[in-house]
Amino acid sequence: MELPECPVCLQSFDDRDAIPRVLSCGHSVCEACLAELPQRYPNTIRCPACTQLVKYPSQQGPSSLPKNIDLLRISLQHSPSSSSHSHKHNQRSTFNSCNDHSSFWSPEFYDVWKNWILPLDAVLTDDHCLGRFSSSKGRVCFGVNRCVSLAPIVCFSPGDDSKFRFSYVAWVIKCLEGMSEAAREELAWILEASVRQRRVCGVFGLWSEGVEGPLYMVCERQSGNLLDKFGELGNGFVGGNEGGLELDSGGIFYFLMIGRGICEAVLSLHLEGLVAGCLGLSCFSFDELGGICVDLNEVLGMGRRLHAVSGKHEKEAMSKDCLENEIFVSPEVLYELLYMRRSARDSGHLRYPIGYGSDVWSLARVLLWLLIGNVLPRNTLEMNEESDGDSTASYVCCVEKVGSVLEDKLGSEYLSLGKILCKCLDVNPVNRPDVVDVRNCIQDMLVKPQFEFLGNLEVTISKDSTGRCLVLGELSLLPKEWSDEPSEHELREKQIDGHPNFVQDGQDKSDEYSAAGLSGGLTELKDLRSHLDCVSGLAVGGLNSKFMFLLIISRATVL
């Protein structure tokens, strides 16, 4: 005779290690397995036999459910003399001694992120966080042998006491669930920007080396960035010209073409509500058609290098690192990195707001480096704590030196370019021009007066919005270890005010209403006698009213 067994662990019921507990649907599950079943909704579980949502006393635990005396009697009567009870008890002791419940994600959470998960064999990596897209499977057919760069997002560990071995997809979802809400929102904004803006390097998706491995954001890697192309250009395109600038030399025209592309790449970020916070030559790459794109992977890498220096509280080291590596950080962002991490957020020491104007300052420094290179006066922006970081006098002096150098190198023909670049270096972000203004100024120098009908770019970015600064965000911090704090998924509709909804949620909410009714005592489950094998039970009930069973699960019925 085949003994009744638990539908989860397939172990025969007994009175010691596999005590059968009856759920309200009529099915029986052993007590140890009930304690480990994931709970999607409060005070409810899904029956492993019929997948029906049933009420479950989470506070009291499975011991508060009634025993199935009939099954227990049959199992004890027909079971052989068990000499392995002690072995089975030791085998399951880890389950009974641990009361932690792993927090599992909801189907809605999975639906949002599933299309961004790349297959395990999609990327071949090397030791420098670079890789090659080796598979055409995934969210979109990207092709094979595409060079990619990998940005580590999270580095979690499930721990030695984990009772589940995650599949690859489940591990990626678990890593995403372990991230903070702010980090997930920031990641969603980046993914959205990569899809909608052609001037932003594409993001193929999320990938991990395997279960328990770090989670990476797989980004498109172009053939070369500006640092690789022009890193050896010491004096810039016009910095070495001692006798002024001539248009037929080609240097200024080449600069204007590249400068316009850089402005449009930064503008693409601002249109998506993103603020880089720091920029450098390595943040911009050439695509296959010669256009310039901003590499958000490199922006995050720069932010992590800055956080690594700022964590040591060495302001001189950070300023030196920015100069040596050509990382251009606006004064207000640098001040935030140096001081605000060490003091309370509500201390009120922040003089100027961080927003789109911060990128305008960094953009101007990139353009100035390409224009005149090392001729640009270098300033370490010395800040002393006695003056509370106030270096306005020395800073204004530095900007005046930049203006005089530009006037000597550019001459009167391109005086407007020098003026707008100096305005971009204003210590107050409010006084800086928009990226659109810088781009239009460059466009006016490229297009001759007889072609003015082409018009300038007319894009308006609200100055009241500060944007989401990536350098000061969660993803710019070094990946943290596993967080033990569970992420709760409340029974409420998504609020997408200002949040990119890149996957529409068309899920049926009937399970949520049923679970809410069960946990709140608003629904009642009549005798189903284990459904008589579910579907067949309903068929029998339809043929003979004597075996009619009632199931009242309705959000409109209050009992």
C-alpha positions as CSV (number, residue, x, y, z in Angstrom):
1,M,0.0,0.0,0.0
2,E,1.3,3.4,-0.9
3,L,1.4,5.6,2.2
4,P,0.1,9.2,2.1
5,E,3.0,11.7,1.7
6,C,3.6,15.4,1.9
7,P,3.1,17.0,-1.6
8,V,6.2,19.2,-0.9
9,C,8.9,17.0,0.4
10,L,7.3,13.7,-0.7
11,Q,7.9,12.2,2.7
12,S,5.5,9.8,4.4
13,F,3.5,11.4,7.2
14,D,4.3,10.4,10.8
15,D,3.8,11.8,14.2
16,R,7.3,13.2,14.6
17,D,9.0,14.7,11.6
18,A,6.2,14.9,9.0
19,I,3.1,15.8,11.0
20,P,0.2,16.3,8.6
21,R,-1.6,19.7,9.0
22,V,-4.9,20.4,7.3
23,L,-5.3,23.6,5.3
24,S,-8.7,25.2,4.8
25,C,-8.9,23.8,1.2
26,G,-8.7,20.3,2.6
27,H,-5.2,19.3,1.6
28,S,-2.6,18.2,4.1
29,V,1.0,19.3,4.2
30,C,3.6,18.4,6.7
31,E,4.3,20.9,9.5
32,A,8.0,21.4,8.5
33,C,7.2,22.3,4.9
34,L,4.4,24.6,5.9
35,A,6.9,26.6,7.9
36,E,9.0,27.2,4.8
37,L,6.4,27.9,2.2
38,P,6.8,31.5,0.8
39,Q,4.0,34.0,1.7
40,R,3.2,36.3,-1.1
41,Y,0.4,38.1,0.9
42,P,0.0,38.6,4.6
43,N,-1.6,35.6,6.5
44,T,-2.0,33.6,3.3
45,I,-0.2,30.8,1.5
46,R,-0.7,29.0,-1.7
47,C,-1.6,25.3,-1.3
48,P,1.1,23.3,-2.9
49,A,-1.5,20.6,-4.0
50,C,-4.2,22.8,-5.6
51,T,-2.4,26.2,-5.8
52,Q,-5.4,27.8,-4.1
53,L,-4.7,30.8,-1.8
54,V,-5.8,29.8,1.7
55,K,-5.7,31.5,5.0
56,Y,-2.6,30.8,7.1
57,P,-2.0,31.9,10.7
58,S,1.5,33.4,10.3
59,Q,1.9,34.5,13.9
60,Q,0.9,31.1,15.5
61,G,2.6,29.0,12.8
62,P,1.6,25.6,11.4
63,S,1.2,24.1,14.8
64,S,-2.1,26.0,15.2
65,L,-3.6,24.1,12.2
66,P,-5.5,20.9,12.9
67,K,-3.8,17.6,12.5
68,N,-5.1,15.2,9.9
69,I,-5.8,12.3,12.3
70,D,-7.1,10.0,9.6
71,L,-3.9,10.3,7.5
72,L,-1.8,10.0,10.5
73,R,-3.5,6.8,11.7
74,I,-3.2,5.2,8.2
75,S,0.5,6.1,8.0
76,L,1.3,4.8,11.5
77,Q,-0.6,1.5,10.9
78,H,1.0,0.6,7.6
79,S,4.4,2.1,8.0
80,P,7.3,-0.4,8.6
81,S,9.2,-0.3,11.8
82,S,11.1,2.9,11.3
83,S,14.7,2.6,12.2
84,S,15.5,5.8,10.4
85,H,13.4,8.1,12.4
86,S,16.4,9.5,14.2
87,H,18.2,10.0,10.9
88,K,15.2,11.8,9.4
89,H,14.9,14.0,12.5
90,N,18.5,15.1,12.2
91,Q,18.0,15.7,8.5
92,R,15.1,18.0,9.1
93,S,16.3,19.6,12.3
94,T,17.7,22.5,10.4
95,F,14.2,23.4,9.2
96,N,12.5,23.1,12.5
97,S,15.2,25.1,14.3
98,C,15.1,28.0,12.0
99,N,12.1,30.3,12.0
100,D,13.3,32.8,9.4
101,H,11.1,33.0,6.3
102,S,12.8,33.9,3.1
103,S,11.1,36.9,1.4
104,F,10.1,35.9,-2.1
105,W,9.3,38.4,-4.8
106,S,5.8,38.9,-6.2
107,P,4.9,38.0,-9.8
108,E,4.5,41.8,-10.5
109,F,8.1,42.4,-9.4
110,Y,9.2,39.6,-11.7
111,D,7.2,40.9,-14.6
112,V,8.9,44.3,-14.3
113,W,12.4,43.0,-14.5
114,K,12.3,39.7,-16.4
115,N,12.8,41.2,-19.9
116,W,16.1,42.7,-18.8
117,I,17.7,39.4,-17.7
118,L,20.3,38.1,-20.1
119,P,20.9,34.4,-20.4
120,L,23.8,32.9,-18.5
121,D,25.8,32.1,-21.6
122,A,25.2,35.5,-23.2
123,V,28.4,37.1,-22.1
124,L,32.0,36.0,-22.2
125,T,34.2,38.0,-19.8
126,D,37.8,38.8,-19.1
127,D,39.6,40.1,-16.0
128,H,38.9,43.7,-16.7
129,C,35.1,43.8,-16.4
130,L,35.0,43.7,-20.2
131,G,33.2,41.1,-22.2
132,R,31.7,40.0,-25.5
133,F,28.1,39.4,-26.2
134,S,28.2,35.8,-27.4
135,S,24.5,34.9,-27.7
136,S,21.6,36.3,-29.7
137,K,19.1,35.1,-27.0
138,G,17.6,37.6,-24.6
139,R,15.4,40.6,-24.6
140,V,16.3,41.7,-28.1
141,C,18.5,40.0,-30.7
142,F,21.6,42.1,-30.3
143,G,23.8,40.0,-32.5
144,V,27.0,38.1,-31.5
145,N,30.5,39.1,-30.8
146,R,29.4,42.6,-29.6
147,C,31.9,44.2,-27.2
148,V,30.4,45.1,-23.9
149,S,31.4,46.6,-20.6
150,L,30.2,45.3,-17.2
151,A,29.2,47.6,-14.3
152,P,28.7,45.7,-11.0
153,I,25.4,46.6,-9.5
154,V,25.1,44.4,-6.4
155,C,27.4,41.8,-4.8
156,F,25.1,39.7,-2.6
157,S,25.5,36.3,-0.9
158,P,22.6,34.1,0.1
159,G,24.3,32.8,3.2
160,D,25.2,29.3,4.3
161,D,21.8,28.7,5.9
162,S,19.8,29.2,2.7
163,K,17.3,26.4,2.3
164,F,16.8,27.0,-1.5
165,R,19.2,26.7,-4.4
166,F,18.3,29.4,-6.7
167,S,18.2,29.1,-10.5
168,Y,20.1,31.6,-12.5
169,V,17.0,33.8,-13.2
170,A,15.8,33.4,-9.6
171,W,19.2,34.6,-8.4
172,V,19.1,37.7,-10.6
173,I,15.6,38.6,-9.3
174,K,16.7,37.9,-5.7
175,C,19.6,40.3,-6.2
176,L,17.3,43.0,-7.6
177,E,14.9,42.5,-4.6
178,G,17.8,42.9,-2.2
179,M,18.6,46.3,-3.6
180,S,17.2,49.4,-1.9
181,E,14.2,51.0,-3.5
182,A,16.2,54.1,-4.4
183,A,18.8,51.9,-6.2
184,R,16.2,50.1,-8.2
185,E,14.5,53.3,-9.2
186,E,17.9,54.7,-10.3
187,L,18.6,51.6,-12.3
188,A,15.2,51.8,-13.9
189,W,15.8,55.4,-15.0
190,I,19.2,54.3,-16.6
191,L,17.5,51.5,-18.5
192,E,14.8,53.8,-19.7
193,A,17.2,56.4,-20.9
194,S,19.3,53.8,-22.8
195,V,16.2,52.7,-24.7
196,R,14.7,56.1,-25.5
197,Q,17.9,58.2,-26.2
198,R,20.1,57.3,-29.1
199,R,22.9,59.5,-27.6
200,V,23.1,57.3,-24.6
201,C,25.1,54.1,-24.9
202,G,22.8,51.1,-25.0
203,V,22.3,48.8,-22.0
204,F,21.8,45.2,-23.1
205,G,20.4,44.0,-19.8
206,L,21.4,42.5,-16.4
207,W,23.7,39.5,-16.2
208,S,25.5,37.5,-13.6
209,E,28.4,35.0,-13.8
210,G,26.2,32.5,-12.0
211,V,24.4,31.8,-8.8
212,E,26.0,33.7,-5.9
213,G,28.0,35.8,-8.4
214,P,27.8,39.6,-8.7
215,L,25.0,41.2,-10.7
216,Y,26.3,43.3,-13.6
217,M,24.7,45.9,-15.9
218,V,25.8,44.9,-19.4
219,C,26.4,48.1,-21.4
220,E,27.4,48.6,-25.0
221,R,31.1,49.3,-25.5
222,Q,32.0,51.4,-28.5
223,S,35.2,51.3,-30.6
224,G,36.8,54.2,-28.7
225,N,36.2,57.1,-26.4
226,L,37.5,60.6,-26.5
227,L,40.3,59.9,-24.1
228,D,41.6,57.2,-26.3
229,K,41.3,59.3,-29.4
230,F,42.6,62.7,-28.1
231,G,44.3,61.8,-24.8
232,E,47.7,62.7,-26.4
233,L,46.5,66.0,-27.7
234,G,48.3,68.1,-25.1
235,N,47.4,71.6,-26.3
236,G,43.9,70.8,-27.7
237,F,42.7,71.6,-31.1
238,V,43.8,75.3,-31.0
239,G,46.0,75.5,-27.9
240,G,49.2,75.3,-29.8
241,N,48.4,78.1,-32.2
242,E,50.6,81.0,-31.2
243,G,49.4,83.5,-33.8
244,G,45.7,83.3,-33.4
245,L,43.1,81.0,-35.0
246,E,42.4,80.5,-38.7
247,L,39.3,78.7,-39.9
248,D,41.1,76.9,-42.7
249,S,43.4,75.2,-40.3
250,G,40.5,72.8,-39.6
251,G,41.1,72.7,-35.9
252,I,38.2,74.8,-34.8
253,F,35.8,73.1,-37.2
254,Y,36.8,69.7,-35.8
255,F,36.3,71.0,-32.3
256,L,32.9,72.5,-33.1
257,M,31.7,69.2,-34.6
258,I,32.8,67.2,-31.6
259,G,31.6,69.8,-29.1
260,R,28.1,69.8,-30.6
261,G,27.9,66.0,-30.3
262,I,29.0,66.2,-26.6
263,C,26.4,68.8,-25.8
264,E,23.7,66.6,-27.5
265,A,24.8,63.6,-25.5
266,V,24.6,65.5,-22.2
267,L,21.3,66.9,-23.2
268,S,19.9,63.4,-23.8
269,L,20.6,62.7,-20.1
270,H,18.8,65.8,-19.0
271,L,15.8,65.0,-21.1
272,E,15.5,61.8,-19.1
273,G,15.8,63.6,-15.8
274,L,19.4,62.3,-15.1
275,V,22.4,64.4,-14.0
276,A,25.8,62.8,-14.4
277,G,27.4,64.8,-11.6
278,C,30.9,64.4,-13.1
279,L,32.2,64.1,-16.7
280,G,35.4,63.3,-18.4
281,L,36.8,62.5,-21.8
282,S,36.3,58.8,-21.2
283,C,32.6,59.3,-20.6
284,F,32.0,60.0,-24.3
285,S,32.4,57.4,-27.1
286,F,32.0,57.3,-30.9
287,D,29.4,55.0,-32.3
288,E,29.5,53.2,-35.7
289,L,28.3,56.3,-37.5
290,G,30.6,58.7,-35.9
291,G,28.1,60.1,-33.5
292,I,29.0,60.8,-29.8
293,C,27.3,58.9,-27.0
294,V,27.6,59.2,-23.3
295,D,28.6,56.1,-21.5
296,L,26.7,55.8,-18.2
297,N,28.9,52.8,-17.2
298,E,31.9,55.0,-17.2
299,V,30.0,57.7,-15.3
300,L,29.2,55.3,-12.6
301,G,32.8,54.1,-12.5
302,M,34.0,57.7,-12.1
303,G,31.6,58.1,-9.2
304,R,32.8,55.1,-7.5
305,R,36.4,56.3,-7.7
306,L,35.4,59.6,-6.2
307,H,33.5,57.9,-3.4
308,A,36.5,55.7,-2.7
309,V,38.7,58.8,-2.3
310,S,36.1,60.8,-0.3
311,G,35.6,57.9,2.1
312,K,39.2,58.6,3.3
313,H,38.3,62.3,4.1
314,E,41.2,63.5,2.0
315,K,40.1,66.6,0.1
316,E,43.6,67.2,-1.3
317,A,43.7,63.6,-2.6
318,M,40.3,64.0,-4.3
319,S,41.2,67.2,-6.0
320,K,44.5,65.7,-7.2
321,D,42.8,62.6,-8.4
322,C,40.3,64.7,-10.4
323,L,43.1,66.6,-12.1
324,E,45.3,63.7,-12.9
325,N,42.5,61.5,-14.3
326,E,40.8,64.4,-16.1
327,I,37.6,64.0,-14.0
328,F,35.7,67.2,-14.0
329,V,33.4,67.7,-11.0
330,S,31.6,70.9,-10.3
331,P,32.3,72.8,-7.1
332,E,29.0,72.0,-5.5
333,V,29.2,68.3,-6.3
334,L,32.8,68.2,-5.0
335,Y,31.7,70.0,-1.8
336,E,29.0,67.5,-1.3
337,L,31.3,64.5,-1.7
338,L,33.9,66.0,0.6
339,Y,31.7,67.3,3.5
340,M,28.1,66.2,3.4
341,R,29.1,62.5,3.7
342,R,30.7,63.4,7.0
343,S,28.0,65.5,8.5
344,A,24.2,65.3,8.9
345,R,22.2,65.8,5.8
346,D,20.1,68.5,7.4
347,S,23.1,70.6,8.6
348,G,22.3,73.3,6.0
349,H,25.9,73.7,4.8
350,L,25.1,73.2,1.2
351,R,25.4,76.6,-0.5
352,Y,24.3,75.8,-4.0
353,P,21.8,73.2,-5.3
354,I,23.0,70.2,-7.4
355,G,21.1,69.9,-10.7
356,Y,21.4,70.2,-14.4
357,G,23.7,73.2,-13.9
358,S,26.3,70.9,-12.3
359,D,26.7,69.0,-15.6
360,V,27.0,72.4,-17.5
361,W,30.2,73.1,-15.4
362,S,31.6,69.7,-16.2
363,L,30.6,70.0,-19.8
364,A,32.5,73.3,-20.1
365,R,35.6,71.7,-18.6
366,V,35.5,68.9,-21.2
367,L,35.1,71.4,-24.0
368,L,37.9,73.6,-22.7
369,W,40.3,70.6,-22.5
370,L,39.5,69.7,-26.1
371,L,39.9,73.3,-27.2
372,I,43.1,74.4,-25.5
373,G,44.3,71.3,-23.6
374,N,47.0,71.8,-21.0
375,V,47.0,75.6,-21.6
376,L,44.0,75.7,-19.4
377,P,44.9,77.1,-15.9
378,R,44.8,74.3,-13.4
379,N,43.2,75.0,-10.0
380,T,42.8,72.5,-7.1
381,L,39.9,74.5,-5.6
382,E,41.6,74.7,-2.2
383,M,39.0,74.5,0.5
384,N,39.8,75.1,4.2
385,E,37.4,74.2,7.0
386,E,38.0,77.6,8.7
387,S,36.2,79.4,5.8
388,D,33.7,76.6,5.6
389,G,34.8,75.6,2.1
390,D,34.5,79.2,0.8
391,S,37.1,79.6,-2.0
392,T,35.1,82.1,-4.1
393,A,37.9,84.6,-4.4
394,S,40.5,82.2,-5.8
395,Y,37.9,80.5,-8.0
396,V,36.8,83.8,-9.6
397,C,40.5,84.6,-10.3
398,C,40.9,81.2,-12.0
399,V,37.9,81.8,-14.2
400,E,39.3,85.2,-15.2
401,K,42.5,83.5,-16.3
402,V,40.5,81.0,-18.4
403,G,38.8,84.0,-20.1
404,S,42.0,85.7,-20.9
405,V,43.5,82.5,-22.3
406,L,40.5,82.0,-24.5
407,E,40.6,85.5,-25.8
408,D,44.2,85.2,-26.8
409,K,43.7,81.8,-28.5
410,L,40.3,82.3,-30.2
411,G,40.5,86.0,-31.1
412,S,37.5,88.2,-31.8
413,E,35.9,85.9,-34.4
414,Y,34.9,83.3,-31.8
415,L,34.5,85.6,-28.8
416,S,31.0,84.4,-28.1
417,L,32.2,80.8,-27.6
418,G,34.7,82.0,-25.0
419,K,32.1,84.0,-23.2
420,I,29.6,81.2,-22.9
421,L,32.2,78.8,-21.7
422,C,33.3,81.2,-19.0
423,K,29.6,81.6,-18.0
424,C,29.4,77.8,-17.6
425,L,32.1,78.0,-15.0
426,D,30.2,80.4,-12.7
427,V,30.3,79.4,-9.1
428,N,26.6,79.7,-8.8
429,P,24.7,77.0,-10.9
430,V,21.7,79.3,-11.3
431,N,23.8,81.7,-13.3
432,R,25.1,79.1,-15.7
433,P,23.5,78.7,-19.2
434,D,21.7,75.6,-20.2
435,V,23.2,72.8,-22.3
436,V,20.9,73.9,-25.1
437,D,22.4,77.4,-25.1
438,V,25.9,76.0,-25.4
439,R,24.9,73.7,-28.2
440,N,23.1,76.5,-30.1
441,C,26.2,78.7,-29.7
442,I,28.3,76.0,-31.3
443,Q,25.7,75.4,-34.0
444,D,25.7,79.1,-35.0
445,M,29.4,78.9,-35.7
446,L,29.0,75.8,-37.8
447,V,26.1,76.9,-39.9
448,K,26.7,79.9,-42.2
449,P,24.2,82.8,-42.1
450,Q,22.6,81.9,-45.5
451,F,21.5,78.6,-43.9
452,E,19.9,80.0,-40.8
453,F,16.5,78.6,-41.9
454,L,17.8,75.3,-40.5
455,G,17.1,76.8,-37.1
456,N,18.5,75.9,-33.7
457,L,17.5,73.2,-31.3
458,E,14.4,74.3,-29.3
459,V,14.3,72.2,-26.2
460,T,13.2,73.4,-22.8
461,I,14.4,71.9,-19.5
462,S,12.8,73.0,-16.4
463,K,15.3,74.7,-14.0
464,D,13.0,73.9,-11.1
465,S,13.7,70.2,-11.5
466,T,17.1,69.2,-10.0
467,G,17.2,65.8,-11.7
468,R,18.6,62.6,-10.3
469,C,22.4,62.9,-9.8
470,L,24.2,59.6,-10.6
471,V,27.4,60.4,-8.8
472,L,25.6,61.0,-5.6
473,G,23.1,58.1,-6.1
474,E,23.1,54.6,-4.8
475,L,24.6,52.9,-7.8
476,S,27.8,55.0,-7.6
477,L,28.5,53.5,-4.2
478,L,30.6,50.4,-4.2
479,P,28.4,47.2,-4.3
480,K,27.4,46.3,-0.8
481,E,27.1,42.8,0.7
482,W,23.8,41.0,1.3
483,S,21.3,42.9,3.3
484,D,19.2,40.9,5.8
485,E,16.4,43.4,5.8
486,P,13.5,41.9,3.8
487,S,11.9,43.9,1.1
488,E,8.1,44.1,1.6
489,H,5.7,44.2,-1.3
490,E,2.5,45.8,-0.1
491,L,-0.9,45.1,-1.5
492,R,-1.3,48.3,-3.5
493,E,-1.3,49.5,-7.0
494,K,2.0,50.9,-8.4
495,Q,2.4,54.6,-8.1
496,I,4.3,55.7,-11.2
497,D,4.4,59.4,-10.5
498,G,7.7,60.4,-12.1
499,H,8.9,56.8,-12.2
500,P,9.7,55.2,-15.5
501,N,7.2,52.4,-16.2
502,F,9.2,50.6,-18.9
503,V,7.1,47.4,-18.6
504,Q,3.3,47.8,-18.4
505,D,1.6,45.9,-15.6
506,G,-1.5,44.2,-16.9
507,Q,-1.7,41.6,-14.2
508,D,-5.1,40.4,-12.9
509,K,-5.6,41.6,-9.4
510,S,-8.0,38.9,-8.4
511,D,-5.5,37.0,-6.3
512,E,-4.7,40.2,-4.4
513,Y,-8.4,40.8,-3.6
514,S,-8.8,37.2,-2.6
515,A,-5.7,37.3,-0.3
516,A,-6.8,40.6,1.2
517,G,-10.2,39.0,1.9
518,L,-8.8,35.9,3.4
519,S,-6.4,37.7,5.7
520,G,-9.1,40.2,6.8
521,G,-11.7,37.5,7.4
522,L,-14.0,38.8,4.6
523,T,-14.2,35.5,2.7
524,E,-15.1,32.1,3.8
525,L,-14.0,28.7,2.4
526,K,-16.7,26.0,2.6
527,D,-16.0,22.3,2.8
528,L,-14.3,21.2,-0.4
529,R,-13.1,17.8,0.8
530,S,-9.7,18.4,-0.9
531,H,-11.7,19.3,-4.1
532,L,-12.0,15.6,-4.9
533,D,-8.9,16.1,-7.1
534,C,-9.8,19.7,-7.9
535,V,-11.4,19.7,-11.3
536,S,-13.1,16.3,-11.0
537,G,-14.6,17.4,-7.7
538,L,-16.3,20.3,-9.3
539,A,-17.6,18.0,-12.1
540,V,-19.0,15.6,-9.6
541,G,-20.7,18.4,-7.7
542,G,-22.3,19.5,-10.9
543,L,-23.8,16.1,-11.6
544,N,-25.2,15.4,-8.1
545,S,-26.4,18.1,-5.8
546,K,-25.7,15.8,-2.9
547,F,-22.0,16.4,-3.5
548,M,-22.3,20.1,-4.3
549,F,-19.5,22.1,-2.7
550,L,-19.5,25.8,-2.3
551,L,-16.5,28.1,-2.8
552,I,-17.2,31.6,-1.9
553,I,-14.3,33.8,-2.8
554,S,-15.6,37.1,-3.9
555,R,-14.4,40.6,-3.2
556,A,-18.0,41.8,-3.4
557,T,-19.3,39.3,-0.8
558,V,-18.8,40.1,2.9
559,L,-19.6,37.2,5.2
